[in-house]
Amino acid sequence: MLVELRIYHCAPTRLPALQSRFRDHTLGFWDKHGIRQIGFWTTLIGPHNHTLTYMLQWNDLAERETRWNAFQADPGWIEVRNATEAEKPIVTRIESSILTPTDFSAMR
């Protein structure tokens, strides 16, 4: 199992728009493409309170490439993404890391 850690840095005041897009649209596209989420978090204490952090679970890198690319190319998703950013951008920067568990990790 691999875990993808993604951190979305939002433009000021745009975190609610990003949360709405995930809640109302993105998760449905993920279901369609077989993308499994572990969870979502916002930052309570830290350097920025306008970030959304989430984790995805993958069997391997090949699965990630296939499913993520299909999601990104989905015409419905592209339409939603463009519509939700028509007024102004939501995300200014995305960080992504692929994590692999250690032999002593509770999650393997």
The first five atom37 places (N, CA, C, CB, O) and aatype in JSON, in Angstrom:
{
  "aatype": [12, 10, 19, 6, 10, 1, 9, 18, 8, 4, 0, 14, 16, 1, 10, 14, 0, 10, 5, 15, 1, 13, 1, 3, 8, 16, 10, 7, 13, 17, 3, 11, 8, 7, 9, 1, 5, 9, 7, 13, 17, 16, 16, 10, 9, 7, 14, 8, 2, 8, 16, 10, 16, 18, 12, 10, 5, 17, 2, 3, 10, 0, 6, 1, 6, 16, 1, 17, 2, 0, 13, 5, 0, 3, 14, 7, 17, 9, 6, 19, 1, 2, 0, 16, 6, 0, 6, 11, 14, 9, 19, 16, 1, 9, 6, 15, 15, 9, 10, 16, 14, 16, 3, 13, 15, 0, 12, 1],
  "atom_mask": [
    [1, 1, 1, 1, 1],
    [1, 1, 1, 1, 1],
    [1, 1, 1, 1, 1],
    [1, 1, 1, 1, 1],
    [1, 1, 1, 1, 1],
    [1, 1, 1, 1, 1],
    [1, 1, 1, 1, 1],
    [1, 1, 1, 1, 1],
    [1, 1, 1, 1, 1],
    [1, 1, 1, 1, 1],
    [1, 1, 1, 1, 1],
    [1, 1, 1, 1, 1],
    [1, 1, 1, 1, 1],
    [1, 1, 1, 1, 1],
    [1, 1, 1, 1, 1],
    [1, 1, 1, 1, 1],
    [1, 1, 1, 1, 1],
    [1, 1, 1, 1, 1],
    [1, 1, 1, 1, 1],
    [1, 1, 1, 1, 1],
    [1, 1, 1, 1, 1],
    [1, 1, 1, 1, 1],
    [1, 1, 1, 1, 1],
    [1, 1, 1, 1, 1],
    [1, 1, 1, 1, 1],
    [1, 1, 1, 1, 1],
    [1, 1, 1, 1, 1],
    [1, 1, 1, 0, 1],
    [1, 1, 1, 1, 1],
    [1, 1, 1, 1, 1],
    [1, 1, 1, 1, 1],
    [1, 1, 1, 1, 1],
    [1, 1, 1, 1, 1],
    [1, 1, 1, 0, 1],
    [1, 1, 1, 1, 1],
    [1, 1, 1, 1, 1],
    [1, 1, 1, 1, 1],
    [1, 1, 1, 1, 1],
    [1, 1, 1, 0, 1],
    [1, 1, 1, 1, 1],
    [1, 1, 1, 1, 1],
    [1, 1, 1, 1, 1],
    [1, 1, 1, 1, 1],
    [1, 1, 1, 1, 1],
    [1, 1, 1, 1, 1],
    [1, 1, 1, 0, 1],
    [1, 1, 1, 1, 1],
    [1, 1, 1, 1, 1],
    [1, 1, 1, 1, 1],
    [1, 1, 1, 1, 1],
    [1, 1, 1, 1, 1],
    [1, 1, 1, 1, 1],
    [1, 1, 1, 1, 1],
    [1, 1, 1, 1, 1],
    [1, 1, 1, 1, 1],
    [1, 1, 1, 1, 1],
    [1, 1, 1, 1, 1],
    [1, 1, 1, 1, 1],
    [1, 1, 1, 1, 1],
    [1, 1, 1, 1, 1],
    [1, 1, 1, 1, 1],
    [1, 1, 1, 1, 1],
    [1, 1, 1, 1, 1],
    [1, 1, 1, 1, 1],
    [1, 1, 1, 1, 1],
    [1, 1, 1, 1, 1],
    [1, 1, 1, 1, 1],
    [1, 1, 1, 1, 1],
    [1, 1, 1, 1, 1],
    [1, 1, 1, 1, 1],
    [1, 1, 1, 1, 1],
    [1, 1, 1, 1, 1],
    [1, 1, 1, 1, 1],
    [1, 1, 1, 1, 1],
    [1, 1, 1, 1, 1],
    [1, 1, 1, 0, 1],
    [1, 1, 1, 1, 1],
    [1, 1, 1, 1, 1],
    [1, 1, 1, 1, 1],
    [1, 1, 1, 1, 1],
    [1, 1, 1, 1, 1],
    [1, 1, 1, 1, 1],
    [1, 1, 1, 1, 1],
    [1, 1, 1, 1, 1],
    [1, 1, 1, 1, 1],
    [1, 1, 1, 1, 1],
    [1, 1, 1, 1, 1],
    [1, 1, 1, 1, 1],
    [1, 1, 1, 1, 1],
    [1, 1, 1, 1, 1],
    [1, 1, 1, 1, 1],
    [1, 1, 1, 1, 1],
    [1, 1, 1, 1, 1],
    [1, 1, 1, 1, 1],
    [1, 1, 1, 1, 1],
    [1, 1, 1, 1, 1],
    [1, 1, 1, 1, 1],
    [1, 1, 1, 1, 1],
    [1, 1, 1, 1, 1],
    [1, 1, 1, 1, 1],
    [1, 1, 1, 1, 1],
    [1, 1, 1, 1, 1],
    [1, 1, 1, 1, 1],
    [1, 1, 1, 1, 1],
    [1, 1, 1, 1, 1],
    [1, 1, 1, 1, 1],
    [1, 1, 1, 1, 1],
    [1, 1, 1, 1, 1]
  ],
  "atom_positions": [
    [[0.84, -1.18, 0.0], [0.0, 0.0, 0.0], [0.88, 1.24, 0.0], [-0.95, 0.0, 1.21], [1.91, 1.3, 0.68]],
    [[0.46, 2.24, -0.77], [1.09, 3.55, -0.78], [0.07, 4.57, -0.33], [1.66, 3.9, -2.19], [-1.14, 4.39, -0.53]],
    [[0.55, 5.64, 0.28], [-0.31, 6.75, 0.69], [0.2, 7.99, -0.01], [-0.31, 6.94, 2.25], [1.4, 8.27, -0.02]],
    [[-0.72, 8.74, -0.6], [-0.36, 10.02, -1.2], [-0.84, 11.12, -0.27], [-0.98, 10.18, -2.63], [-2.02, 11.19, 0.07]],
    [[0.07, 11.96, 0.12], [-0.22, 13.12, 0.95], [-0.26, 14.33, 0.03], [0.84, 13.31, 2.1], [0.71, 14.62, -0.67]],
    [[-1.39, 15.04, 0.03], [-1.55, 16.22, -0.82], [-1.96, 17.4, 0.05], [-2.62, 15.96, -1.95], [-2.85, 17.3, 0.88]],
    [[-1.29, 18.51, -0.16], [-1.59, 19.75, 0.56], [-1.9, 20.82, -0.47], [-0.39, 20.18, 1.49], [-1.08, 21.14, -1.33]],
    [[-3.11, 21.37, -0.37], [-3.55, 22.43, -1.27], [-3.49, 23.75, -0.52], [-4.99, 22.16, -1.8], [-4.13, 23.93, 0.51]],
    [[-2.71, 24.67, -1.05], [-2.59, 26.01, -0.5], [-3.55, 26.9, -1.28], [-1.11, 26.55, -0.57], [-3.4, 27.08, -2.49]],
    [[-4.54, 27.44, -0.58], [-5.59, 28.22, -1.23], [-5.23, 29.7, -1.28], [-6.91, 28.03, -0.5], [-4.49, 30.22, -0.45]],
    [[-5.78, 30.36, -2.28], [-5.72, 31.82, -2.3], [-6.51, 32.33, -1.09], [-6.3, 32.4, -3.66], [-7.44, 31.66, -0.64]],
    [[-6.15, 33.5, -0.57], [-6.88, 34.03, 0.59], [-8.39, 34.03, 0.34], [-6.4, 35.45, 0.91], [-8.86, 34.41, -0.74]],
    [[-9.13, 33.61, 1.33], [-10.6, 33.53, 1.37], [-11.18, 32.4, 0.5], [-11.2, 34.84, 0.93], [-12.41, 32.27, 0.44]],
    [[-10.36, 31.6, -0.16], [-10.88, 30.61, -1.11], [-10.98, 29.18, -0.55], [-10.0, 30.59, -2.32], [-11.42, 28.28, -1.25]],
    [[-10.58, 28.97, 0.72], [-10.69, 27.63, 1.3], [-12.13, 27.12, 1.3], [-10.15, 27.64, 2.73], [-12.34, 25.96, 0.96]],
    [[-13.14, 27.92, 1.65], [-14.52, 27.41, 1.58], [-14.92, 26.95, 0.18], [-15.48, 28.49, 2.05], [-15.66, 25.98, 0.04]],
    [[-14.44, 27.64, -0.85], [-14.75, 27.23, -2.23], [-14.11, 25.89, -2.55], [-14.27, 28.3, -3.23], [-14.71, 25.06, -3.24]],
    [[-12.89, 25.67, -2.07], [-12.23, 24.38, -2.3], [-12.95, 23.27, -1.56], [-10.77, 24.44, -1.87], [-13.16, 22.19, -2.13]],
    [[-13.32, 23.51, -0.32], [-14.06, 22.5, 0.44], [-15.38, 22.16, -0.24], [-14.31, 22.98, 1.87], [-15.75, 20.99, -0.32]],
    [[-16.07, 23.16, -0.72], [-17.34, 22.94, -1.42], [-17.12, 22.12, -2.69], [-18.01, 24.28, -1.76], [-17.9, 21.22, -2.99]],
    [[-16.06, 22.42, -3.43], [-15.8, 21.68, -4.67], [-15.53, 20.21, -4.36], [-14.6, 22.3, -5.42], [-16.02, 19.33, -5.06]],
    [[-14.75, 19.93, -3.32], [-14.51, 18.53, -2.94], [-15.81, 17.87, -2.51], [-13.47, 18.44, -1.82], [-16.16, 16.79, -2.99]],
    [[-16.53, 18.51, -1.6], [-17.76, 17.94, -1.03], [-18.82, 17.68, -2.11], [-18.34, 18.87, 0.04], [-19.43, 16.62, -2.14]],
    [[-19.01, 18.66, -2.98], [-20.13, 18.62, -3.92], [-19.81, 17.99, -5.28], [-20.62, 19.99, -4.14], [-20.72, 17.6, -6.01]],
    [[-18.52, 17.88, -5.62], [-18.17, 17.42, -6.97], [-17.04, 16.38, -7.0], [-17.77, 18.6, -7.82], [-17.22, 15.27, -7.5]],
    [[-15.88, 16.77, -6.46], [-14.68, 15.95, -6.63], [-14.86, 14.53, -6.12], [-13.51, 16.59, -5.93], [-14.47, 13.57, -6.8]],
    [[-15.45, 14.37, -4.94], [-15.59, 13.03, -4.37], [-16.41, 12.11, -5.26], [-16.22, 13.1, -2.99], [-16.15, 10.91, -5.32]],
    [[-17.39, 12.64, -5.95], [-18.18, 11.84, -6.89], [-17.34, 11.37, -8.06], [0.0, 0.0, 0.0], [-17.47, 10.22, -8.51]],
    [[-16.48, 12.24, -8.57], [-15.57, 11.84, -9.65], [-14.58, 10.8, -9.15], [-14.82, 13.05, -10.22], [-14.25, 9.86, -9.88]],
    [[-14.09, 10.96, -7.93], [-13.18, 9.96, -7.37], [-13.86, 8.6, -7.27], [-12.69, 10.39, -5.99], [-13.26, 7.58, -7.61]],
    [[-15.11, 8.57, -6.81], [-15.85, 7.3, -6.76], [-15.93, 6.67, -8.15], [-17.27, 7.52, -6.18], [-15.71, 5.47, -8.31]],
    [[-16.23, 7.48, -9.12], [-16.34, 7.02, -10.51], [-15.04, 6.38, -10.98], [-16.72, 8.17, -11.43], [-15.07, 5.4, -11.72]],
    [[-13.9, 6.94, -10.56], [-12.6, 6.47, -11.05], [-11.88, 5.56, -10.05], [-11.72, 7.65, -11.36], [-10.73, 5.19, -10.28]],
    [[-12.54, 5.2, -8.96], [-11.96, 4.26, -8.01], [-10.85, 4.82, -7.15], [0.0, 0.0, 0.0], [-9.96, 4.09, -6.72]],
    [[-10.88, 6.12, -6.89], [-9.87, 6.76, -6.05], [-10.35, 6.72, -4.61], [-9.6, 8.23, -6.5], [-11.46, 7.16, -4.3]],
    [[-9.51, 6.18, -3.72], [-9.89, 5.97, -2.32], [-9.22, 7.01, -1.42], [-9.5, 4.55, -1.87], [-8.0, 7.13, -1.38]],
    [[-10.04, 7.76, -0.71], [-9.52, 8.73, 0.24], [-9.36, 8.11, 1.62], [-10.44, 9.97, 0.31], [-10.15, 7.25, 2.02]],
    [[-8.34, 8.56, 2.34], [-8.15, 8.18, 3.74], [-8.79, 9.22, 4.63], [-6.64, 8.01, 4.07], [-9.41, 8.89, 5.64]],
    [[-8.64, 10.49, 4.27], [-9.24, 11.55, 5.06], [-8.8, 12.93, 4.58], [0.0, 0.0, 0.0], [-7.88, 13.07, 3.79]],
    [[-9.5, 13.95, 5.11], [-9.24, 15.35, 4.8], [-9.07, 16.12, 6.1], [-10.38, 15.96, 3.95], [-9.72, 15.8, 7.1]],
    [[-8.21, 17.12, 6.08], [-7.98, 17.95, 7.26], [-7.76, 19.4, 6.85], [-6.77, 17.44, 8.05], [-7.24, 19.69, 5.77]],
    [[-8.17, 20.31, 7.72], [-7.77, 21.71, 7.61], [-6.8, 21.99, 8.76], [-9.03, 22.68, 7.66], [-6.71, 21.22, 9.71]],
    [[-6.09, 23.09, 8.65], [-5.06, 23.41, 9.64], [-5.66, 24.26, 10.75], [-3.88, 24.14, 8.98], [-6.11, 25.37, 10.51]],
    [[-5.65, 23.71, 11.96], [-6.12, 24.44, 13.14], [-5.0, 25.3, 13.71], [-6.65, 23.47, 14.21], [-5.2, 26.48, 14.03]],
    [[-3.82, 24.71, 13.84], [-2.64, 25.43, 14.33], [-1.5, 25.13, 13.38], [-2.28, 25.03, 15.8], [-1.21, 23.97, 13.1]],
    [[-0.86, 26.14, 12.88], [0.23, 25.98, 11.93], [0.51, 27.28, 11.22], [0.0, 0.0, 0.0], [-0.09, 28.31, 11.53]],
    [[1.4, 27.23, 10.26], [1.81, 28.49, 9.61], [0.71, 29.13, 8.76], [3.01, 28.23, 8.74], [0.72, 30.35, 8.57]],
    [[-0.24, 28.33, 8.24], [-1.3, 28.88, 7.39], [-2.62, 28.18, 7.72], [-0.95, 28.71, 5.87], [-2.65, 26.97, 7.91]],
    [[-3.68, 28.95, 7.78], [-4.99, 28.34, 8.04], [-5.83, 28.29, 6.77], [-5.73, 29.13, 9.14], [-7.05, 28.1, 6.84]],
    [[-5.2, 28.47, 5.62], [-5.94, 28.37, 4.36], [-5.37, 27.22, 3.5], [-5.87, 29.71, 3.59], [-5.16, 27.37, 2.3]],
    [[-5.14, 26.08, 4.17], [-4.7, 24.88, 3.47], [-5.69, 23.74, 3.71], [-3.29, 24.47, 3.92], [-6.34, 23.67, 4.75]],
    [[-5.78, 22.87, 2.73], [-6.54, 21.64, 2.85], [-5.56, 20.5, 2.61], [-7.76, 21.59, 1.84], [-4.88, 20.46, 1.58]],
    [[-5.48, 19.6, 3.56], [-4.59, 18.45, 3.47], [-5.43, 17.19, 3.37], [-3.63, 18.38, 4.7], [-6.41, 17.03, 4.1]],
    [[-5.06, 16.3, 2.48], [-5.76, 15.03, 2.4], [-4.81, 13.92, 2.01], [-6.92, 15.11, 1.4], [-3.71, 14.16, 1.53]],
    [[-5.28, 12.69, 2.24], [-4.49, 11.51, 1.92], [-5.31, 10.54, 1.09], [-3.99, 10.82, 3.21], [-6.51, 10.36, 1.31]],
    [[-4.65, 9.93, 0.11], [-5.25, 8.93, -0.76], [-4.51, 7.62, -0.59], [-5.24, 9.38, -2.23], [-3.32, 7.61, -0.28]],
    [[-5.21, 6.52, -0.8], [-4.62, 5.19, -0.68], [-4.51, 4.56, -2.06], [-5.45, 4.29, 0.27], [-5.47, 4.56, -2.84]],
    [[-3.33, 4.03, -2.36], [-3.08, 3.36, -3.63], [-2.47, 1.99, -3.37], [-2.15, 4.21, -4.53], [-1.77, 1.8, -2.38]],
    [[-2.73, 1.05, -4.26], [-2.09, -0.26, -4.18], [-0.64, -0.17, -4.63], [-2.85, -1.29, -5.03], [0.25, -0.8, -4.05]],
    [[-0.4, 0.63, -5.69], [0.95, 0.79, -6.23], [0.95, 2.02, -7.14], [1.41, -0.49, -7.01], [-0.09, 2.64, -7.35]],
    [[2.12, 2.36, -7.67], [2.24, 3.56, -8.51], [1.5, 3.41, -9.83], [3.7, 3.86, -8.78], [0.99, 4.4, -10.37]],
    [[1.43, 2.2, -10.35], [0.71, 1.98, -11.61], [-0.78, 2.3, -11.44], [0.89, 0.53, -12.11], [-1.39, 2.93, -12.3]],
    [[-1.36, 1.85, -10.33], [-2.76, 2.16, -10.07], [-2.96, 3.66, -9.96], [-3.23, 1.46, -8.79], [-3.9, 4.22, -10.52]],
    [[-2.07, 4.31, -9.23], [-2.18, 5.76, -9.05], [-2.16, 6.47, -10.4], [-1.05, 6.28, -8.15], [-2.99, 7.34, -10.66]],
    [[-1.21, 6.1, -11.24], [-1.09, 6.75, -12.54], [-2.35, 6.55, -13.38], [0.14, 6.2, -13.29], [-2.86, 7.5, -13.97]],
    [[-2.84, 5.33, -13.44], [-4.03, 5.02, -14.25], [-5.26, 5.77, -13.75], [-4.29, 3.52, -14.24], [-5.95, 6.44, -14.52]],
    [[-5.54, 5.66, -12.46], [-6.77, 6.26, -11.91], [-6.69, 7.78, -11.86], [-7.04, 5.71, -10.5], [-7.66, 8.46, -12.2]],
    [[-5.56, 8.32, -11.45], [-5.43, 9.78, -11.34], [-5.49, 10.42, -12.72], [-4.1, 10.16, -10.64], [-6.15, 11.45, -12.89]],
    [[-4.82, 9.84, -13.71], [-4.85, 10.39, -15.05], [-6.25, 10.34, -15.65], [-3.87, 9.64, -15.95], [-6.67, 11.27, -16.34]],
    [[-6.99, 9.25, -15.39], [-8.37, 9.16, -15.89], [-9.23, 10.24, -15.25], [-8.96, 7.76, -15.61], [-10.04, 10.87, -15.93]],
    [[-9.07, 10.45, -13.95], [-9.82, 11.51, -13.25], [-9.48, 12.88, -13.84], [-9.5, 11.48, -11.74], [-10.38, 13.65, -14.16]],
    [[-8.2, 13.18, -13.97], [-7.77, 14.5, -14.47], [-8.27, 14.77, -15.9], [-6.25, 14.6, -14.43], [-8.5, 15.92, -16.27]],
    [[-8.43, 13.7, -16.7], [-8.87, 13.86, -18.09], [-10.39, 13.79, -18.25], [-8.23, 12.8, -18.94], [-10.89, 13.99, -19.36]],
    [[-11.12, 13.52, -17.18], [-12.57, 13.38, -17.25], [-13.19, 14.73, -17.67], [-13.16, 12.91, -15.88], [-12.99, 15.72, -16.98]],
    [[-13.92, 14.76, -18.78], [-14.5, 16.03, -19.24], [-15.42, 16.69, -18.21], [-15.27, 15.79, -20.52], [-15.46, 17.91, -18.11]],
    [[-16.16, 15.89, -17.45], [-17.03, 16.44, -16.41], [-16.23, 17.13, -15.33], [0.0, 0.0, 0.0], [-16.6, 18.21, -14.87]],
    [[-15.12, 16.51, -14.92], [-14.26, 17.13, -13.9], [-13.64, 18.43, -14.43], [-13.14, 16.15, -13.48], [-13.6, 19.43, -13.71]],
    [[-13.18, 18.41, -15.66], [-12.57, 19.61, -16.24], [-13.59, 20.74, -16.27], [-12.05, 19.34, -17.68], [-13.26, 21.89, -15.97]],
    [[-14.82, 20.42, -16.61], [-15.89, 21.43, -16.63], [-16.14, 22.0, -15.23], [-17.2, 20.81, -17.19], [-16.25, 23.22, -15.07]],
    [[-16.22, 21.14, -14.24], [-16.44, 21.6, -12.86], [-15.28, 22.46, -12.38], [-16.64, 20.4, -11.91], [-15.48, 23.53, -11.81]],
    [[-14.05, 21.98, -12.61], [-12.88, 22.73, -12.17], [-12.85, 24.12, -12.81], [-11.59, 21.97, -12.52], [-12.62, 25.11, -12.12]],
    [[-13.1, 24.19, -14.1], [-13.1, 25.49, -14.78], [-14.22, 26.39, -14.28], [-13.23, 25.3, -16.29], [-14.01, 27.59, -14.1]],
    [[-15.39, 25.84, -14.06], [-16.53, 26.63, -13.59], [-16.29, 27.18, -12.19], [-17.8, 25.8, -13.6], [-16.64, 28.32, -11.89]],
    [[-15.68, 26.36, -11.31], [-15.47, 26.81, -9.92], [-14.33, 27.81, -9.81], [-15.19, 25.62, -9.02], [-14.18, 28.47, -8.79]],
    [[-13.52, 27.91, -10.86], [-12.43, 28.88, -10.84], [-12.64, 29.99, -11.87], [-11.1, 28.18, -11.1], [-11.71, 30.74, -12.17]],
    [[-13.85, 30.1, -12.4], [-14.12, 31.11, -13.43], [-13.93, 32.52, -12.91], [-15.54, 30.95, -13.97], [-13.41, 33.39, -13.61]],
    [[-14.36, 32.76, -11.67], [-14.25, 34.09, -11.08], [-12.81, 34.41, -10.69], [-15.16, 34.22, -9.87], [-12.29, 35.48, -11.0]],
    [[-12.18, 33.47, -10.0], [-10.77, 33.61, -9.62], [-10.24, 32.27, -9.16], [-10.59, 34.68, -8.5], [-11.01, 31.41, -8.75]],
    [[-8.92, 32.08, -9.24], [-8.34, 30.79, -8.86], [-8.61, 30.45, -7.39], [-6.83, 30.8, -9.11], [-8.76, 31.34, -6.55]],
    [[-8.68, 29.15, -7.11], [-8.87, 28.67, -5.74], [-7.53, 28.28, -5.13], [-9.85, 27.48, -5.72], [-7.2, 28.7, -4.02]],
    [[-6.77, 27.48, -5.85], [-5.53, 26.91, -5.32], [-4.33, 27.65, -5.92], [-5.45, 25.4, -5.62], [-4.25, 27.86, -7.13]],
    [[-3.4, 28.04, -5.04], [-2.19, 28.71, -5.52], [-1.02, 27.76, -5.66], [-1.82, 29.83, -4.58], [-0.11, 28.0, -6.46]],
    [[-1.03, 26.67, -4.87], [0.08, 25.72, -4.91], [-0.38, 24.38, -4.35], [1.3, 26.25, -4.1], [-1.18, 24.32, -3.42]],
    [[0.14, 23.3, -4.94], [-0.16, 21.95, -4.48], [1.15, 21.23, -4.17], [-1.0, 21.16, -5.54], [2.09, 21.25, -4.97]],
    [[1.19, 20.61, -3.0], [2.31, 19.74, -2.64], [1.81, 18.31, -2.66], [2.92, 20.13, -1.24], [0.71, 18.03, -2.17]],
    [[2.6, 17.41, -3.22], [2.21, 16.01, -3.27], [3.42, 15.14, -2.93], [1.64, 15.64, -4.66], [4.51, 15.33, -3.46]],
    [[3.21, 14.17, -2.03], [4.25, 13.21, -1.66], [3.63, 11.82, -1.69], [4.86, 13.54, -0.25], [2.49, 11.63, -1.26]],
    [[4.39, 10.86, -2.2], [3.97, 9.46, -2.15], [4.75, 8.81, -1.02], [4.22, 8.73, -3.54], [5.98, 8.81, -1.01]],
    [[4.02, 8.25, -0.06], [4.62, 7.69, 1.14], [4.47, 6.18, 1.13], [3.99, 8.29, 2.41], [3.44, 5.65, 0.71]],
    [[5.49, 5.49, 1.6], [5.44, 4.04, 1.74], [5.68, 3.7, 3.2], [6.5, 3.35, 0.81], [6.56, 4.29, 3.84]],
    [[4.91, 2.77, 3.75], [5.03, 2.49, 5.19], [6.33, 1.76, 5.54], [3.84, 1.67, 5.65], [6.88, 1.01, 4.73]],
    [[6.78, 1.99, 6.74], [7.93, 1.27, 7.27], [7.46, -0.11, 7.76], [8.61, 2.06, 8.42], [6.26, -0.37, 7.84]],
    [[8.39, -0.97, 8.08], [8.01, -2.29, 8.58], [7.42, -2.24, 9.99], [9.21, -3.2, 8.57], [6.86, -3.23, 10.46]],
    [[7.55, -1.12, 10.67], [6.99, -0.99, 12.02], [5.77, -0.08, 12.07], [8.05, -0.46, 12.97], [5.3, 0.27, 13.15]],
    [[5.25, 0.29, 10.92], [4.09, 1.16, 10.83], [2.8, 0.4, 11.16], [3.99, 1.79, 9.44], [2.64, -0.75, 10.74]],
    [[1.9, 1.03, 11.89], [0.59, 0.42, 12.17], [-0.24, 0.32, 10.89], [-0.18, 1.25, 13.23], [-1.08, -0.57, 10.77]],
    [[0.0, 1.22, 9.94], [-0.69, 1.2, 8.64], [0.23, 0.59, 7.6], [-1.14, 2.63, 8.22], [1.28, 1.16, 7.29]],
    [[-0.15, -0.55, 7.06], [0.68, -1.17, 6.01], [-0.18, -1.61, 4.87], [1.48, -2.35, 6.55], [0.33, -2.16, 3.89]]
  ]
}
